[in-house]
Amino acid sequence: MEVTIQSTSKIVELDGVLARVWEGTTSTGIPVHCFITRIAVNNDENQEQFQQELTKCRTPSADIQAFPLRLIL
């Protein structure tokens, strides 16, 4: 499976751990919501560029704004 996701500004708590909500689609167009607690790149990559890109967050969609946490697996 291939998924393309974008970071949003929404942060939720899952089992005591903070997670940023990312939204995107699968390669076949199915909408997905991801709850990312950690993300990293290899040391030989451009860390500064990665940090700059990581701070760019979009406003979450209405679906995410009203997403019931009880539905998170």
N, C-alpha and C positions, 0 to 999 in steps of 0.2 A: 504494500500500500504506500502511496505517496500522498503527503499532505503538505499544503502550503498554508502557513499561518502568519498572522500579524499580531504584534503586541498591542494590548490595550492598556488604558490607565487604571483598569479595575483590579483590585487586589482583594482576595478572599482568604479566609482561614479555613483550612481543612485538617481536621484532627490535630489542631494546635500548631500547624505549620502554615505560614503565609505563602500564598501562591498567586502569581500574576495570571490573569485570564488572557488567553490568546484566542483569536478567532480566525477561521479559515475555511478551506474546502479541500476535499480529496481530489485526486486527479480526475474523478468522474463527476465532480461538481456537488458532492454531498457536503452541506455545511457542517462544520465541527467546532467545538469549543474545547480548548486545552487549558489545563491548570498546571502551570510550570512553576516548580519550586526552585529549580537550579538550572543554569545554562552556562556553558563554558566553551572555549575554543582552545586548540593546541597552542602551546607556548611559542611555536615558530610562526604563528599567524600575527597579524597586525592587531595587537591588543587595544591600542588607542582608538583605532577605527571601529573596532567591535564595541567598545564602551560608548562611543558617540552614537552609533546606530542603535544600541540597546536602550538609550535614553529617549528615543523617539517612540512615543506611544500615541495611538489614536483613541478617540472617544469610543467606548464600547457601544455596540448596537443596542437597540431596545430589548432584544431577546436576552442579552447578557445582563442588562440593568435589572431585569425582573426574574432572572434565573433562580429557581428555588434550589437551595443548597442540598435539600434532601434527595435530589435527583442525581447528584454526583456519585459516581461509582468509586 
